[in-house]
Amino acid sequence: MRYLIAKKKDLGDGFFVRRVLPQIEARNVGPFVFLDHMGPLPIKTGTEIVVRPHPHIGLATVTYLYDGVITHRDSIGKVEDIRPFEVNWMTAGSGIVHSERSKLDPEFHILEGIQTWVALPKEFEETSPEFFHHEREELPTVSGGGWELRLIAGSFMGEVSPVKVYSPLFYADLEVEAGAEVELPVPSEQEAGIYVARGKADAEGKIISIGDMAIYPKGGAVKFRAEETSRIVLLGGTPLSTPRHMYWNFVSSSLERIEQAKVDWKEDRFAHVPGETERIPLPEH
């Protein structure tokens, strides 16, 4: 077992997240190379989160909310509000640009959610960019003793999410009652990890709480006990066949491709997001 503690990251304009992947101790879990936990953040004006247009290559971003509303806009012309228990899957492939902004909604007073990045298989790294939105009713659920699992993407326990994926993976939202013991089978060739978004759990003898991740040995079942009512992120899948390089928002099996993406962004060669005039500059480091 490996255990990770999220690090606080400032994304600018006072917007902080807990980032648990990647770390030196674990660069990925299956094809998942990145996990940010946003919030909980009070929403009073709707302008608390303003992520200006920025580029991605070689990956898919997956956004899933527990509370609040975020408006997504991208360079292929998609505009979509995402609300709790819905999913936005954006395949960057050869290159896409998008922005994300919180939105005032009388139903919600805070914003909280998870964003993950999935590295695309080498043969799909340069696929054409795509965007998919799925409502909560489209996502399959599985229940057990004191827990309910909503399958966000991939295949797990005989269920298949409608979200288009490019490699064998699973990504799920688990609601667990206090005291419930959870044991979930994982295919022998796949890795698995859990992240605590709310609550506290005993993962194979170690107590993990908000901001902590436990990564299980490949091929073993995911086992834990909820010490209190908890919200758990379950993710994993078949490990990457080749290592991935990461720089800023770029993920690729090729360092040369990342260098090209850096030049393309600096020289304004990426497509623009319709209606957006600003953009995030390339980091200097």
C-alpha positions as CSV (number, residue, x, y, z in Angstrom):
1,M,0.0,0.0,0.0
2,R,1.1,3.5,-0.7
3,Y,-0.4,6.6,1.0
4,L,-0.3,10.2,-0.4
5,I,-1.2,13.5,1.2
6,A,-2.6,16.3,-1.0
7,K,-0.6,19.5,-1.4
8,K,-2.3,22.9,-1.4
9,K,-1.9,24.7,-4.8
10,D,-2.7,28.3,-5.7
11,L,-4.2,28.4,-9.2
12,G,-4.3,32.2,-9.1
13,D,-6.9,34.8,-8.1
14,G,-7.2,33.3,-4.7
15,F,-8.4,29.9,-6.0
16,F,-6.8,27.0,-4.0
17,V,-7.1,23.3,-4.6
18,R,-5.8,20.1,-2.9
19,R,-3.6,18.3,-5.4
20,V,-2.9,14.7,-4.7
21,L,-1.6,13.5,-8.1
22,P,1.0,13.6,-9.4
23,Q,3.6,13.2,-6.7
24,I,7.1,11.8,-6.5
25,E,5.7,8.8,-4.7
26,A,3.1,8.1,-7.3
27,R,3.0,9.7,-10.8
28,N,-0.2,8.0,-11.7
29,V,-2.8,5.4,-10.8
30,G,-3.7,3.5,-13.9
31,P,-4.0,6.1,-16.6
32,F,-4.9,8.9,-14.2
33,V,-2.0,11.3,-13.9
34,F,-3.7,14.2,-12.1
35,L,-6.3,14.8,-9.3
36,D,-7.3,18.2,-8.0
37,H,-9.9,18.6,-5.2
38,M,-11.7,22.0,-5.6
39,G,-13.3,23.6,-2.6
40,P,-15.5,23.7,-0.7
41,L,-15.6,27.3,-1.6
42,P,-18.4,29.8,-0.7
43,I,-20.1,31.2,-3.7
44,K,-21.5,34.7,-3.2
45,T,-21.1,36.5,-6.5
46,G,-20.5,33.7,-9.0
47,T,-17.1,35.1,-9.9
48,E,-15.1,33.2,-7.3
49,I,-13.5,30.9,-9.8
50,V,-12.2,32.4,-13.1
51,V,-9.9,30.1,-15.0
52,R,-9.0,31.9,-18.2
53,P,-8.5,30.1,-21.5
54,H,-5.6,27.6,-21.3
55,P,-4.4,24.7,-23.5
56,H,-4.2,20.9,-23.2
57,I,-2.7,18.1,-25.3
58,G,-2.4,14.4,-25.0
59,L,-5.0,13.9,-22.2
60,A,-8.7,14.0,-21.3
61,T,-9.9,16.2,-18.4
62,V,-12.8,14.9,-16.3
63,T,-14.8,17.3,-14.2
64,Y,-17.3,16.1,-11.5
65,L,-19.0,18.3,-8.9
66,Y,-20.5,17.7,-5.5
67,D,-21.9,21.2,-5.2
68,G,-22.2,24.4,-7.3
69,V,-22.1,25.2,-11.0
70,I,-19.2,25.7,-13.4
71,T,-19.5,27.0,-17.0
72,H,-17.2,25.3,-19.5
73,R,-16.2,26.9,-22.8
74,D,-13.8,25.5,-25.4
75,S,-12.1,26.1,-28.7
76,I,-14.3,23.6,-30.5
77,G,-17.3,25.7,-29.7
78,K,-18.8,23.8,-26.8
79,V,-20.4,25.7,-23.9
80,E,-21.8,23.7,-21.1
81,D,-22.8,24.2,-17.5
82,I,-22.0,21.3,-15.2
83,R,-23.9,20.7,-12.0
84,P,-23.5,18.1,-9.2
85,F,-23.2,14.5,-10.2
86,E,-22.9,15.3,-13.9
87,V,-19.7,14.7,-15.8
88,N,-17.7,16.7,-18.4
89,W,-15.2,14.7,-20.3
90,M,-13.0,16.8,-22.6
91,T,-10.6,14.9,-24.9
92,A,-7.7,17.3,-25.7
93,G,-5.8,15.0,-28.1
94,S,-3.9,17.1,-30.6
95,G,-4.9,20.3,-28.8
96,I,-7.8,22.2,-27.2
97,V,-8.2,25.4,-25.3
98,H,-10.9,25.9,-22.6
99,S,-12.0,28.2,-19.8
100,E,-13.9,27.4,-16.6
101,R,-15.9,29.8,-14.4
102,S,-18.1,29.4,-11.4
103,K,-21.7,30.5,-11.7
104,L,-24.2,32.0,-9.3
105,D,-27.1,29.6,-8.8
106,P,-29.7,30.0,-6.0
107,E,-29.7,26.2,-5.3
108,F,-26.0,26.2,-4.3
109,H,-24.0,28.2,-1.7
110,I,-20.7,26.4,-2.1
111,L,-18.7,24.9,-4.9
112,E,-16.8,21.6,-4.5
113,G,-15.7,19.0,-6.9
114,I,-13.0,16.9,-8.5
115,Q,-11.0,17.3,-11.7
116,T,-8.9,14.5,-13.0
117,W,-6.7,14.1,-16.0
118,V,-6.5,10.8,-17.9
119,A,-3.4,10.3,-20.1
120,L,-4.5,9.0,-23.6
121,P,-2.8,5.9,-25.0
122,K,0.1,6.7,-27.3
123,E,-2.0,5.8,-30.4
124,F,-4.7,8.4,-29.4
125,E,-2.5,11.2,-28.1
126,E,-3.0,13.2,-31.4
127,T,-6.7,12.3,-31.8
128,S,-9.1,15.2,-32.7
129,P,-10.4,17.1,-29.6
130,E,-13.9,16.2,-28.4
131,F,-16.2,17.2,-25.5
132,F,-18.9,15.2,-23.9
133,H,-21.4,16.1,-21.2
134,H,-23.5,13.4,-19.4
135,E,-26.4,14.0,-16.9
136,R,-26.5,12.3,-13.5
137,E,-29.3,10.0,-14.7
138,E,-27.1,8.5,-17.4
139,L,-24.5,7.3,-14.9
140,P,-25.0,3.7,-13.6
141,T,-25.0,3.0,-9.9
142,V,-24.2,0.0,-7.7
143,S,-25.2,-0.4,-4.1
144,G,-23.9,-2.5,-1.2
145,G,-24.1,-2.6,2.6
146,G,-24.0,1.0,3.6
147,W,-22.6,2.3,0.3
148,E,-23.6,3.5,-3.1
149,L,-21.2,3.8,-6.1
150,R,-21.9,6.1,-9.1
151,L,-19.8,5.1,-12.1
152,I,-18.5,8.3,-13.7
153,A,-16.4,6.7,-16.5
154,G,-15.1,3.3,-17.6
155,S,-16.2,-0.2,-16.5
156,F,-16.6,-1.6,-13.0
157,M,-18.5,-4.4,-11.3
158,G,-20.3,-5.3,-14.5
159,E,-21.5,-1.7,-15.2
160,V,-20.3,0.5,-18.0
161,S,-20.5,4.3,-18.0
162,P,-21.7,6.0,-21.3
163,V,-18.7,8.3,-21.2
164,K,-16.3,7.7,-24.1
165,V,-12.9,6.4,-22.9
166,Y,-9.8,5.3,-24.7
167,S,-8.3,2.7,-22.4
168,P,-9.5,0.2,-19.7
169,L,-10.2,2.3,-16.6
170,F,-12.7,3.0,-13.9
171,Y,-13.7,6.2,-12.1
172,A,-16.4,6.4,-9.5
173,D,-18.1,8.5,-6.8
174,L,-18.7,6.5,-3.6
175,E,-21.1,7.6,-0.8
176,V,-20.4,5.5,2.3
177,E,-22.2,5.4,5.7
178,A,-20.3,5.6,8.9
179,G,-19.2,2.1,9.9
180,A,-19.7,0.5,6.5
181,E,-17.1,-1.9,5.3
182,V,-16.4,-1.8,1.6
183,E,-14.7,-4.5,-0.5
184,L,-14.6,-3.9,-4.3
185,P,-13.0,-6.4,-6.7
186,V,-10.4,-5.0,-9.1
187,P,-9.3,-6.8,-12.3
188,S,-5.8,-8.4,-11.8
189,E,-4.1,-6.2,-14.5
190,Q,-5.5,-2.9,-13.1
191,E,-4.3,-0.5,-10.4
192,A,-6.7,1.2,-8.0
193,G,-6.7,4.1,-5.5
194,I,-9.2,5.9,-3.3
195,Y,-9.2,9.6,-2.4
196,V,-11.1,10.9,0.6
197,A,-13.1,14.0,-0.4
198,R,-15.2,14.1,2.7
199,G,-15.1,12.1,5.9
200,K,-12.5,9.5,7.1
201,A,-11.7,5.9,6.3
202,D,-9.5,3.1,7.6
203,A,-7.6,1.8,4.5
204,E,-5.9,-1.5,5.4
205,G,-5.0,-0.3,8.9
206,K,-4.2,3.4,8.2
207,I,-6.7,6.2,8.9
208,I,-7.0,8.5,5.9
209,S,-9.0,11.7,5.9
210,I,-9.8,14.6,3.6
211,G,-6.9,15.2,1.2
212,D,-5.5,11.7,1.6
213,M,-5.1,8.9,-1.0
214,A,-4.5,5.2,-0.6
215,I,-3.1,3.2,-3.6
216,Y,-3.7,-0.5,-3.5
217,P,-1.3,-3.2,-4.9
218,K,-2.2,-4.2,-8.5
219,G,-4.7,-6.9,-8.8
220,G,-6.0,-6.7,-5.2
221,A,-9.4,-5.8,-4.0
222,V,-10.1,-2.3,-2.7
223,K,-10.9,-2.6,1.0
224,F,-11.7,0.1,3.6
225,R,-14.0,1.0,6.5
226,A,-15.7,4.3,6.7
227,E,-14.9,5.8,10.1
228,E,-17.6,8.4,9.5
229,T,-20.0,9.3,6.7
230,S,-17.7,9.7,3.8
231,R,-17.4,10.7,0.1
232,I,-14.7,8.6,-1.6
233,V,-13.2,8.9,-5.1
234,L,-12.4,5.5,-6.6
235,L,-10.2,5.4,-9.7
236,G,-7.7,3.3,-11.6
237,G,-7.3,1.1,-14.6
238,T,-4.6,-0.5,-16.7
239,P,-1.2,1.1,-16.2
240,L,0.3,3.2,-19.0
241,S,2.4,1.1,-21.4
242,T,5.0,4.0,-21.8
243,P,5.9,6.8,-19.4
244,R,4.3,10.2,-19.7
245,H,6.0,13.6,-19.5
246,M,4.1,16.5,-18.0
247,Y,4.6,20.2,-18.3
248,W,1.9,22.6,-17.1
249,N,-1.3,21.5,-18.9
250,F,0.6,19.3,-21.4
251,V,0.9,15.5,-21.2
252,S,2.7,13.4,-23.8
253,S,4.9,10.4,-24.3
254,S,7.2,12.7,-26.3
255,L,9.3,15.5,-24.8
256,E,9.6,17.0,-28.3
257,R,5.8,17.2,-28.6
258,I,5.6,19.1,-25.3
259,E,8.2,21.6,-26.4
260,Q,6.2,22.1,-29.6
261,A,3.1,22.8,-27.6
262,K,4.9,25.3,-25.5
263,V,6.0,27.2,-28.6
264,D,2.6,27.0,-30.2
265,W,1.0,28.5,-27.1
266,K,3.5,31.3,-26.8
267,E,3.1,32.1,-30.5
268,D,-0.7,31.9,-30.4
269,R,-1.1,29.0,-32.7
270,F,-3.8,27.2,-30.7
271,A,-7.4,27.7,-31.6
272,H,-9.3,30.4,-29.6
273,V,-12.3,30.0,-27.4
274,P,-15.1,31.9,-29.0
275,G,-16.0,35.0,-27.1
276,E,-12.9,34.9,-24.9
277,T,-10.2,37.6,-25.2
278,E,-7.8,36.8,-22.4
279,R,-5.7,33.7,-21.8
280,I,-3.3,32.3,-19.3
281,P,0.4,32.8,-20.3
282,L,2.9,30.0,-20.5
283,P,4.7,29.6,-17.1
284,E,8.3,30.8,-17.2
285,H,9.6,27.8,-15.1
